[in-house]
């Protein structure tokens, strides 16, 4: 996956690539974005992880995560399915 940064330091992901991670077309993914059902999070590494970054994109019960190395390259990525919480 190719990830860029803009002038303000924000991460830019190619919509077709991230859509594919969720098994969607680019158009389907954009519809979810317009509805506000796509959430993202950037976490910066600290201590021994300084210089790395973790990007998370959540859609429904699925979360795609990528860890970027110090040069901004994808070191690892995973897709997680969140389970429903059972309340006592």
C-alpha positions as CSV (number, residue, x, y, z in Angstrom):
1,X,0.0,0.0,0.0
2,X,1.2,3.5,-0.9
3,X,0.8,6.1,1.8
4,X,1.8,9.8,1.4
5,X,1.8,12.8,3.6
6,X,0.6,16.2,2.6
7,X,2.1,19.6,3.4
8,X,0.5,19.7,6.9
9,X,1.8,16.2,7.7
10,X,-1.6,14.4,7.4
11,X,-1.5,10.9,5.9
12,X,-3.1,10.3,2.5
13,X,-4.3,6.8,1.6
14,X,-5.4,5.9,-1.9
15,X,-9.1,5.3,-1.6
16,X,-9.1,2.3,-4.0
17,X,-6.4,0.6,-1.9
18,X,-8.1,1.1,1.4
19,X,-11.5,0.2,-0.1
20,X,-10.0,-3.1,-1.3
21,X,-8.8,-3.9,2.2
22,X,-12.5,-3.8,3.2
23,X,-13.6,-5.7,0.2
24,X,-15.4,-2.7,-1.3
25,X,-15.2,-0.7,-4.5
26,X,-13.9,2.9,-4.3
27,X,-17.4,4.2,-4.9
28,X,-18.9,2.0,-2.1
29,X,-16.1,3.2,0.3
30,X,-16.7,6.9,-0.6
31,X,-20.4,6.4,0.1
32,X,-19.5,5.2,3.6
33,X,-17.2,8.2,4.0
34,X,-19.9,10.6,3.0
35,X,-22.3,9.0,5.5
36,X,-19.6,9.4,8.3
37,X,-19.4,5.7,8.9
38,X,-15.6,5.6,8.3
39,X,-13.4,6.6,11.3
40,X,-9.6,6.9,11.3
41,X,-6.9,7.3,14.0
42,X,-3.2,8.1,13.9
43,X,-1.0,7.1,16.8
44,X,2.6,8.1,17.1
45,X,5.1,5.6,18.6
46,X,6.8,6.4,21.9
47,X,9.9,5.2,23.7
48,X,11.3,2.2,21.7
49,X,8.6,2.7,19.1
50,X,9.6,6.4,18.5
51,X,9.6,7.3,14.8
52,X,6.9,4.8,14.0
53,X,3.2,5.4,13.5
54,X,0.0,3.3,13.6
55,X,-2.8,4.2,11.3
56,X,-6.3,2.7,12.0
57,X,-9.4,2.9,9.8
58,X,-12.7,1.6,11.1
59,X,-15.8,0.7,9.2
60,X,-18.6,-1.1,10.9
61,X,-17.1,-4.0,12.9
62,X,-13.9,-4.1,10.9
63,X,-10.6,-2.2,11.7
64,X,-7.7,-2.1,9.3
65,X,-4.4,-1.2,11.0
66,X,-1.0,-0.4,9.5
67,X,2.3,0.2,11.3
68,X,4.6,2.6,9.4
69,X,8.3,2.5,9.9
70,X,10.5,5.6,10.4
71,X,10.5,6.3,6.6
72,X,6.7,6.1,6.3
73,X,6.7,2.7,4.7
74,X,4.1,0.0,5.7
75,X,6.0,-2.4,8.1
76,X,2.9,-4.5,8.8
77,X,-0.9,-4.4,8.4
78,X,-3.8,-6.3,9.6
79,X,-7.6,-6.5,9.4
80,X,-9.5,-7.2,12.6
81,X,-13.2,-8.1,13.1
82,X,-14.5,-6.6,16.3
83,X,-16.8,-8.9,18.3
84,X,-19.9,-7.6,19.9
85,X,-19.6,-6.9,23.6
86,X,-21.8,-8.9,25.9
87,X,-23.1,-6.9,28.8
88,X,-23.7,-8.7,32.1
